[in-house]
Structure formats: structure tokens, C-alpha cells
Amino acid sequence: MCRPTQRQMLLPDEFFLPFGWKLNKENRWVKLAQMIPWWKVEEHYGERFKSWTKGQQAYSVRVALGALIIQERLGLSDRETVRQITENPYLQYFIGLPRFQEEPPFHPSLMTHFRKRLGPDVLSQVNEWIVMEQAERDDDADDHDDEGPGHPGVNATSKPRTKAQTTANQGKLLLDVTCAPADISYPTDLSFLNEAREKLEKMIDVLHAVRERGKRKPRTYREKARRAYLAVAKQRRVSPRVLRKAIG
């Protein structure tokens, strides 16, 4: 099912397009393809197969991994992923095809097989390699900026960077697009309505504090609203009818 290749990296100028066209080197898919160490991924991918020759038609690791990356980044279905690759020369270059072709590179049903072979562990490792590659490029760019016009080495006025500066944490990256922090309330969630009520009560308190003395604060029935909310929120399972009645 997997075909090992001697050379996984293909330069943009080497990709054949009809009518003498050339790929744009500034395209995002071209840049991303140059940042991924395809030969390292092939070693991890090949270990998951007992033989290189058994199974159906052979596909390289770049085809399998590239198709999965395209699907996750664009949020496409299996069938739409293959359709987009067939219509876009940049996506065909990204998966390692040597030239533009009008035929689909593989059947959409193979996307399921690619996901089984390239699990989350491989995708996580690839993501780490991409981050390391980008960090090395940034370090090289900083080194070139520190060089003086008449000095081939480091500028004498530049200060050596500390370890904290070179390995600064850039945050957390979610590799799987199907996962997201559960910090967004559902529009029909009762807690969402209760939170809005509490904030509105605070606004009323602030506005009433600056009013003239002697004027009464409008009734808000805070205790009654709080008891009504807890009566429903403490239930293990809330039926749709009770939820609709509580929301009003």
C-alpha cells in the first residue's frame, strides 16, 4: 500500500504545468511543503506496513499525509478533498505529484485507509517537526540580521541571546481540527441565560448607585430567579419541555 521514494522533496520549478506556467513560490502550500521533512515521515509511515509490495496500488507517504493535511486545514469531506486536489495544481504539488493531471490521484475511499495508517501520533510528530523547522529558520534570519556590513561574524554590539529567548513558549497548538476548548455556551443553555441575568443585575446596581437619593431601585426578584434557575440546573436530566419553560 505504501511506495518508498528516493526523493520526497520536489522544487516548485520542477513541477510541470501546461503552457509553460510556473508555481508561485510564495503560495502557502508551496511554503508548507518545504517545511515538512517528508523523508522522516516516510520512515515512520513505512514501519506500519509489513511489506512494501503487498496490498493495492502503492502510494507514497507524501500523498497520504498531504491529503490528510489538506482535509484538516480546509475542513473538507473525503470526496471533496479529492475533488479539490484534482482541480488545484498547488495541492497536487503539495502531495508530491511531479506534474499537473486532470484525473483524481486516488479514490476518496482511500482517505479512510490513510487515517488508519497515519494516526494522531504521526500527525503530532509531524507538527513538532514543522515547528522546529520554523524555529530554525527564524534563528537563521536573526543571525543574518546580527551580522555587520563589514564583519562576517556576529556584530560586536549585539548581545548573546539567553535560553529563554531562543526557546520561548509560543502557546498551545490544536492539531486535530475536530477538537476545540469547550468555553462557548450553547445558545439555548440555561446557564447562559442565568449569567446574562447576573450581569444585568450588576449593571442595575451600578446605575442605581449614582442616582439621586430617595428613588427606589426597580424590582428584579433576584432570589426568586436564583431559586428557579437552581431548581432546573440541579436536575441530572432536563427534558426539552422543562428547559423551554425555564428559558421562557
PLY file of the C-alpha trace (Angstrom):
ply
format ascii 1.0
element vertex 248
property float x
property float y
property float z
element edge 247
property int vertex1
property int vertex2
end_header
0.00 0.00 0.00
2.95 2.33 0.59
5.61 3.09 -2.01
9.01 4.29 -0.73
10.53 7.08 -2.77
14.14 8.08 -3.13
13.33 11.78 -3.18
10.35 13.23 -1.38
11.21 16.91 -1.96
10.16 18.44 -5.28
11.07 22.04 -6.06
8.29 24.33 -7.36
10.15 24.92 -10.63
10.28 21.16 -11.25
6.51 20.78 -11.13
5.25 20.61 -14.73
2.35 22.84 -15.71
0.88 23.14 -19.23
1.56 26.24 -21.34
4.87 26.85 -19.56
3.34 28.18 -16.33
5.24 28.06 -13.04
4.11 27.69 -9.46
4.25 30.71 -7.20
6.92 30.09 -4.56
5.07 32.37 -2.13
1.97 30.17 -2.17
1.07 28.79 1.26
1.03 25.19 0.07
4.45 25.55 -1.53
5.90 27.00 1.67
4.29 24.34 3.84
5.58 21.56 1.58
9.13 22.86 2.00
8.82 22.88 5.80
7.70 19.25 6.21
10.52 16.65 6.40
8.83 14.12 4.14
11.67 11.61 4.38
11.32 11.45 8.17
7.60 10.87 7.88
8.20 8.09 5.37
10.31 6.24 7.92
7.51 6.38 10.48
4.89 5.54 7.86
6.78 2.60 6.42
7.16 0.93 9.80
3.41 0.41 9.93
3.50 -1.98 6.95
4.95 -5.46 6.96
5.79 -5.29 3.28
6.16 -2.54 0.67
4.64 -4.64 -2.08
1.55 -6.20 -0.52
-1.90 -4.71 -0.91
-3.43 -2.44 -3.50
-1.83 0.22 -5.66
1.12 1.82 -3.89
1.05 5.45 -2.77
3.88 7.48 -1.28
3.77 8.87 2.23
3.55 12.37 0.82
0.30 11.54 -0.98
-1.27 10.07 2.16
-0.06 12.66 4.65
-0.55 15.57 2.25
-4.16 14.59 1.61
-4.88 14.40 5.35
-3.30 17.80 5.98
-5.32 19.35 3.15
-8.52 17.83 4.51
-7.92 19.11 8.05
-6.82 22.59 7.02
-9.71 23.16 4.64
-12.33 21.20 6.60
-13.41 19.06 3.65
-15.04 15.67 3.29
-13.18 12.75 1.72
-14.86 13.19 -1.64
-14.42 16.98 -1.67
-10.76 16.63 -0.69
-10.03 14.51 -3.75
-12.04 16.91 -5.92
-10.07 19.93 -4.68
-6.75 18.16 -5.26
-7.83 17.25 -8.79
-8.67 20.88 -9.62
-5.78 22.67 -7.87
-2.16 22.35 -9.12
-0.78 23.68 -5.82
-2.50 20.88 -3.92
-1.15 18.35 -6.41
2.34 19.72 -5.84
1.78 19.52 -2.08
1.03 15.78 -2.22
4.13 15.20 -4.34
2.83 14.78 -7.88
5.51 15.65 -10.48
3.07 17.27 -12.93
-0.49 18.53 -13.14
-3.06 15.88 -14.01
-6.78 16.13 -14.62
-7.53 12.67 -13.23
-8.05 12.13 -9.48
-4.81 10.93 -7.85
-6.69 8.30 -5.80
-10.20 7.21 -4.89
-11.92 9.03 -1.99
-12.38 5.73 -0.14
-8.61 5.58 0.44
-8.83 8.55 2.80
-10.17 6.19 5.45
-7.18 3.91 4.95
-4.79 6.88 5.19
-6.31 7.92 8.52
-5.90 4.43 9.92
-2.23 4.26 8.93
-1.37 7.83 9.92
-2.77 8.11 13.40
-2.65 11.06 15.81
0.84 10.07 16.97
2.33 10.54 13.50
0.45 13.79 12.90
1.62 15.11 16.27
5.22 14.24 15.41
4.92 15.96 12.04
3.58 19.06 13.74
6.62 19.13 16.05
8.95 18.87 13.07
7.19 21.78 11.38
7.55 23.93 14.50
11.24 23.01 14.82
11.85 23.81 11.15
10.20 27.21 11.51
12.22 27.94 14.67
15.47 27.09 12.88
14.56 29.40 10.01
13.78 32.22 12.42
17.12 31.70 14.18
18.98 31.79 10.88
17.21 35.00 9.92
18.15 36.58 13.26
21.79 35.55 12.81
21.92 37.24 9.41
20.40 40.40 10.87
23.05 40.49 13.62
25.94 40.42 11.14
27.50 43.81 10.50
28.22 45.14 6.98
31.99 44.67 7.41
32.05 41.75 9.79
31.27 38.23 8.66
30.59 37.09 12.19
28.31 38.35 14.92
28.19 42.09 15.47
30.23 43.20 18.46
27.40 45.37 19.75
24.90 42.53 19.74
24.20 40.70 22.97
24.09 36.91 23.16
20.57 35.61 23.41
19.59 33.73 26.51
18.00 30.30 26.52
14.65 31.79 27.49
14.70 34.00 24.42
15.55 31.21 21.98
13.07 28.68 23.40
10.18 30.96 24.29
6.81 29.28 24.53
4.62 30.22 21.57
1.41 28.84 23.05
-0.54 25.62 22.53
-1.45 24.29 19.09
-4.51 22.07 18.50
-3.55 19.58 15.82
-6.97 17.99 15.41
-9.46 20.48 13.99
-12.35 18.47 15.43
-11.21 19.38 18.96
-11.84 22.80 20.48
-11.96 24.22 24.02
-15.45 23.96 25.47
-15.60 27.61 26.54
-18.51 28.66 24.32
-22.00 28.27 25.77
-24.74 26.78 23.67
-27.32 29.43 22.67
-30.16 27.57 24.42
-28.14 26.73 27.53
-29.88 27.77 30.74
-26.60 28.79 32.36
-26.08 31.25 29.50
-29.36 32.97 30.41
-28.55 32.94 34.13
-25.15 34.52 33.52
-26.78 37.29 31.49
-29.27 37.88 34.33
-26.50 38.21 36.92
-24.58 40.69 34.79
-27.74 42.71 34.21
-28.35 42.86 37.97
-24.84 44.23 38.49
-25.48 46.88 35.87
-28.68 47.89 37.67
-26.77 48.20 40.96
-24.12 50.41 39.38
-26.65 52.68 37.70
-28.80 52.95 40.84
-25.80 53.90 42.99
-25.28 57.15 41.07
-28.96 58.15 41.09
-30.43 60.77 43.38
-31.29 59.66 46.87
-34.85 58.78 47.64
-35.60 56.96 44.42
-36.42 53.29 44.75
-34.46 50.59 42.99
-36.54 48.64 40.47
-37.54 45.15 41.50
-35.51 42.33 39.99
-36.71 39.30 42.00
-33.16 38.05 42.34
-33.80 35.40 44.95
-36.82 34.08 43.09
-34.90 33.93 39.80
-31.97 32.21 41.51
-34.20 29.54 43.05
-35.92 28.92 39.72
-32.56 28.51 37.99
-31.19 26.08 40.59
-34.38 24.03 40.51
-33.67 23.17 36.89
-29.86 23.28 36.87
-29.53 20.68 39.64
-31.55 18.11 37.72
-29.45 15.36 36.16
-31.57 15.19 33.03
-33.72 18.07 31.88
-36.47 17.38 29.38
-36.89 19.76 26.43
-40.28 20.84 27.76
-38.89 21.83 31.17
-35.94 23.61 29.53
-38.21 25.64 27.25
-40.37 26.62 30.22
-37.32 27.66 32.27
-35.89 29.76 29.45
-39.26 31.35 28.82
0 1
1 2
2 3
3 4
4 5
5 6
6 7
7 8
8 9
9 10
10 11
11 12
12 13
13 14
14 15
15 16
16 17
17 18
18 19
19 20
20 21
21 22
22 23
23 24
24 25
25 26
26 27
27 28
28 29
29 30
30 31
31 32
32 33
33 34
34 35
35 36
36 37
37 38
38 39
39 40
40 41
41 42
42 43
43 44
44 45
45 46
46 47
47 48
48 49
49 50
50 51
51 52
52 53
53 54
54 55
55 56
56 57
57 58
58 59
59 60
60 61
61 62
62 63
63 64
64 65
65 66
66 67
67 68
68 69
69 70
70 71
71 72
72 73
73 74
74 75
75 76
76 77
77 78
78 79
79 80
80 81
81 82
82 83
83 84
84 85
85 86
86 87
87 88
88 89
89 90
90 91
91 92
92 93
93 94
94 95
95 96
96 97
97 98
98 99
99 100
100 101
101 102
102 103
103 104
104 105
105 106
106 107
107 108
108 109
109 110
110 111
111 112
112 113
113 114
114 115
115 116
116 117
117 118
118 119
119 120
120 121
121 122
122 123
123 124
124 125
125 126
126 127
127 128
128 129
129 130
130 131
131 132
132 133
133 134
134 135
135 136
136 137
137 138
138 139
139 140
140 141
141 142
142 143
143 144
144 145
145 146
146 147
147 148
148 149
149 150
150 151
151 152
152 153
153 154
154 155
155 156
156 157
157 158
158 159
159 160
160 161
161 162
162 163
163 164
164 165
165 166
166 167
167 168
168 169
169 170
170 171
171 172
172 173
173 174
174 175
175 176
176 177
177 178
178 179
179 180
180 181
181 182
182 183
183 184
184 185
185 186
186 187
187 188
188 189
189 190
190 191
191 192
192 193
193 194
194 195
195 196
196 197
197 198
198 199
199 200
200 201
201 202
202 203
203 204
204 205
205 206
206 207
207 208
208 209
209 210
210 211
211 212
212 213
213 214
214 215
215 216
216 217
217 218
218 219
219 220
220 221
221 222
222 223
223 224
224 225
225 226
226 227
227 228
228 229
229 230
230 231
231 232
232 233
233 234
234 235
235 236
236 237
237 238
238 239
239 240
240 241
241 242
242 243
243 244
244 245
245 246
246 247
